[in-house]
Amino acid sequence: MSVYREEIHLRSKDVDLYRRLRTSELFRLLQEASIRHTEELGMGRDKTLDKGILWVLTLQRCEIARMPEYDEHVVLKSWPGQTMHLFFPRYYSMETAEGEPLLKASALWCLVDQQSRKMVFPEKYGVEIQGVRTGEEIALPGAVRRQDCREERRFRVPYSYVDLNGHMNNTRYFDLAEDTIPAAEEGKRLSRICVEYTAEARLGEELTLRWTREGERCYLEGGGERPCFRMELLYQE
């Protein structure tokens, strides 16, 4: 069974003013674990990036029992699910060094042609990943239901938010959400996150952000010429 495992010591750069792991940093760790494990499985850049093919996230889901805190040692695990035609499911879990469960997550990845920005068939490029099942999987993410929004503002994608794929990195959407919706600033604790990426946001593109908050449930969407993402965040009561 192929399960990626990494031990991580959380430092000051990883946490927010409440000394909890930043949401964007959490998803960066998940993203990097996905990349490293894919490389370990023999599906590294020579199969994709060097041939003009990009790994792209389409959906993410995370269920949080407790966000780890500054100076904690945690164990991150990641493993692939069974490939679904054009989509590659991936699962994650994080626990303390003592074995306390902290969170679980799931995601759907796909391959996109760098020039056309369209999805490609993985078998055409010899990309094959054998899925495993551990029994620790949560449900795969699904589409995020659109909601009526009360608030709105504009946002322009800055240089520092753009990654090697040439678009706003998925982790930055969480910074954007927490800078827009005041729940994080208030110290509310996240318990669930669901995100759907429908189009990429490019350097300099202006997005219209719309959001609403009903109690502990927050919703945020954004887009420019086309919708780019929808996100639902649930905070603990």
N, C-alpha and C positions, 0 to 999 in steps of 0.2 A: 504494500500500500504506500503510495507516494503522498506524504504530507509534509509540507514545509514547516519548519519550526525555527523561531528566532527569539532570543532573550534580549530584552531592551531595558535600559536604565533611563528613566525619564528625568531630563535635566531642565533647567530654567527656561531654555529656549522653546521647550515643548509645551509649556503650560500657560494658562491665562492668569488674570489677576486674582482668581479664586484658587489658584494652584492646581487646577484640574487640567487634564490633557485637552489641548485645543481641539475643537471638532475638525478643523482643517488638517491639523497634524495627525489626528487619528486616521483620516482618510488618506493622507500621504503615506502613512505606514502600511495601510492595506494595499495601496497602489504599488508601492515598492516591493512588498512581499509577493504580489502577483507577478511582477516583472522578474524578480530573482528566481522564483520557482519555475516560471516558464522557461527561463534560460537553463536551469538545471535539468529540465525535461528535454533539452535538445531543440527547443523552438525559440532560439534567441534571435538577435538582430540579423544574422546572416540569412534567416528564413523570411524576415519581414522588413525591417527598416532599411536594410541594405538593398532590398528589391523594390523600394517605394511603397511598402505596405505598412500601415499603422494599426496598432492596437488601440481601440476606442471603447470607452464605457458608454453603455446605453441606459442602464438601470442600476440603482443601488438601494440596499435596505440594511438598516442596522438597528438592533435591539439591545439596549444598554441597561444592565442591572446597576452598575456603578461605573462612572468614568474614573480611570486611574489618576493618581495625583503625583505631584512633584516628589522626586527622589524614590519613587516606587520602582521595583523590578517586576517586569511583566513578561509573560510568554505569549507570543503571537504565533498562531498556526493558520495555515491556508492550504486548501486543496481544491482540485478541479472536479466539477461535476461532469456528467455525460454530455458531450457536445450535442447541441440541438440545431442541426442543419447549418445555419449561419452564425449561431450564437454559442459562446463558451461560458457556461455557468462557473462561478467560483465562490467558494465558501471560506469563512474566516471565523476564528474564535480568539479571545484574549482572556487570560487569567493571571492572577498574581503568582509570584514564585512559590507561594504556599498552596496554590491550587484553587483559590477563590475565583469562581466564574465572574467575569466582568462584563463581557459583551459577546454577541455573535452578529455576523453580517453575511450578506450574500450579494452577488453582482452578476450582471450579464455583460460580457465583452463581445466585440466583433472585430473583424478586419476590414479596413477601409483603404482604398487606393489613394495614395497621396495626391495625385494629380486630379482625378475626377471627383474625389471625396465621396465615392459610392462604395457600398459594401461589396466584398468579393467572396468567392467561394474558397474556403480554406484549402480544399484538396488540390486546387489549381497550383498552389504554392508549396504543397507538401507539408502543410501545417496540420498536425494531428496530435491531440492530447487525450490520453486515456483517463476517463473519469473514475473516481473512487467514491465510496460511500462509507462514512465513519459512524453515522447515527447521530451526529451532533449538528446536522444541518438545520437551518431555519428555512422558512418558505422563500422561494425565489422572489425577487421584487417584481411588481407589476406596474402598470400605468398609474400615474397619480391623477386622481380625479380633479378636474378644474373647479375652482370655487370663485364666487363673487368676491371682489376685492374692494376695500374701502380706501386704501392709501396708494399713493403712486409717487415715484421719483425717477429721475434719469441717472444713468450710469454709463461712463465710457470706459471700455476695456483698456487698461494701461499696459505698458510694455512689460512690467514686472509680473503680470498675471499670465503671460503667454508662455507655453511650453514648446518642446521640440516638435510637436505635431502642428504647430502654427496656429493654435487657438487657445482660448482661456482654459487653463488646467482645471480639472474637475474639483480639486481641493479648494480652489479659490471661490467656488460657489458657496462654500460654507462660511468663509470669511465675509463674503458679500451679504449672506443671509443674516449673520450675527451683527454686522454693522448696520443693518437696515431695521431688523425687528428687535425691540429692546429687551426681550426675554432673557437673552444671554447676559447682557449688561446688568440686569437685575439679579443675576446669580441663580436663575432657574436651572434645574438639572434636566438634561435631555434623557428621555427614555426610549424614543424611537425616531428614526429618520428614514424617509422614503424620497428618492429623487429619480426623476425621469429627464434624460437629456434628449431633446428632439432635434436640435441643430447646434452647430458650433458657433461660438462667439469669437470673432477675429479681432486682431489688434486694431484699436481705434474705433471699433464699432460702438455705436451708441445704443444702449438697451433701455427700454422702458420697464421699470420694475413695479409690480403691483403686489400688494400683500394685504393680509387680514389676520386678525387674531381673535379667537373665541376661547376665552379662558386659558387653558394650558395648551391649546392646539393652535399652531401657526401655519400659515400657507403663504408661499412666495412663488411668483412666476416672473419670467423675464424674456424679452425678445426684442429684436430690431425689425428688420424686414420680414422676419419669420419668427415664430416662437422658438426659444432656445432651451428652456428648462422649466420644470415645475417641481416644487419641493414642499413636503409636509413635515413639520417638526412637532413632536409631542413632548411636552415637558411634564415632569412629575408634579403632582398636586401637593 
